Amino acid sequence: MASKSSIEKDRSIIRELVQDPRQTNVALAVKVGLSEGSVRRRLDRLITEGQVQFAMIPSAAFMGRPVHTLFEIQSSPGATEQLIDKLAGMPEIAYVYHVTGQFDIIAVGYFASSNAMRRFWTERLGHLDGVMESRSVMVLRVAKRAHEWARDIAVTGDEESTLDAGPEPGAAGPGA
């Protein structure tokens, strides 16, 4: 396991990249007090380990899918994993979560219209083997997106220490 000092160096690189992901390794190295080569090696390792990803995140509405919907799905016994795999393969579905509570799965989808969402829900989701019950919840307004939490932490440095904690369930780690 990496030392606390090494993890903090990695986190300082990540904080800077969250603020400006387009900056060069040279500029980043100056800001975090490391050599350009060290920054490059650390970033390569963090990417390989699945600790960071670089992605373009367009607005779903701008991309022609303004209807943002959450589907709460209760699966029949033994069908959860199969349903998760089917949902994950559907282009309308952006996120699939295996959760606790009344429902087993939460899926998040983006659709061109409320009619397209209705057809998906009734004609596709409703006919999947293993779906016992489902509900849809249309999102009226998004006040904060998942990737934005990192920007808040980068600015405030107000994260809880996870140096001694294990990986999050389902998180990719070394050897994953």
Secondary structure, DSSP 8 states (H G I E B T S, - for coil): ---HHHHHHHHHHHHHHHH-TT--HHHHHHHHTS-HHHHHHHHHHHHHTTS--------TTTTT--EEEEEEEEE-TT-HHHHHHHHHT-TTEEEEEE--SS-SEEEEEEESSHHHHHHIIIIIGGGSTTEEEEEEEE-S--S--TTHHHHHHHHH------TTS---TT---TT-
